[in-house]
Amino acid sequence: MDVKHLNYILMISQEKNISKAAAKLYMSQSSLSYVVSSLEKEIGIPLFLRQKNGIELTEAGEKYVEAAEKVVQIRNELYEEIAGLKAKTTISVAATSLWGTRLFADAIPKFRKKYPQVNFKLSQVELFYLAEELRHGGVDFAFASTSPFVKLKANMYLLKREEMFLAVPKNHSFKPKKDSDIIPLSELSKHFQNDNFLTSRPESANRIVVEDVFRQLDFHPHITEINGLPMTCDMIAAGLGISLMPESGILLRPKEIRFYHLDPMPYRYNILITKPKPNFSEMDKFFFEFACHLLQ
């Protein structure tokens, strides 16, 4: 089945006259008539009723035209997608936290295996500057973290609830009951009231979650503000404090730090933020669908 011939049949159906259809297709009437007769011979039944004032579709012709319209539409949509792939070969992706940069290493090769012609521009951006970058096209997509108390906007998509663990030095004096790795949240102030809590800057996702935990417990520990999970882990490993930190920090210093679950579990949101959807290319659409299924 030649798509070109499908367009011939659709033109005849539209014009209801082979001569007019041939003129619009820039071909001779005899050539178009030959295509129709050859097709009718192939399928074994007439598609058109020839009349003095033109032609009409037979029942078979109506079914053929209906199917032809679908096939041509699929072909056109496919060609549009392919054109979009050629038009957009670079995707700019940013991350605001450690889990996002780790996701780069895992996700980007998988996507490029499917779409090898795509190039990526990867960067780490402070959340404060991210909205401006997305608005002006400096970034297409961003993996970021936010607190669960923030209402997600239309261009924000929840990928995962990331658990917050209590991280303490391996040589800390605390000994859990029955060697459990779960601590009731209500006992946090009881066991760690004299510890120095290392936490991120005010208004960060981690800090908001930590302050909510302290508020629930009416707990007022000494706080040291520190920027970045790697530095926080180094400080804990050196015995200079403890922290409530996201799961993505566990792999940094697993031998020198003990991590405990808290019950109930504090958590933050890991989200995907996108530029305005009307600005999406076909390749942007493919990456968006891919990214939304990464952590599901």
Buried (B, 14 or more C-beta within 10 A) or exposed (E): EEEEBBBBBBBBBEBBBBEBBBBEBEEEBEEBBEBBEEBBEEEEEBBBEEEEEBBEBBEBBEEBBEEBBEEBEEEEEEEEEEEBBEEBEEBBBBBBBBBBBBBBEEBBEEBEEEBEEBEBEBBEBEBEEBBEBBEEEBBBBBBBBBBBEEEEEEBBBBBBBBBBBBBBBEEBEBEEEEEEEEBEBEBBBEBBEEBBBBBBEEEBBBBBBBBBBBEEBEBEBEBEEBEEBEEBBBBBBEBBBBBBBBBBBBEBBEEBBBBBBBEEEBBBBBBBBBBEEEEBBBBBBBBBEBBBEBBE
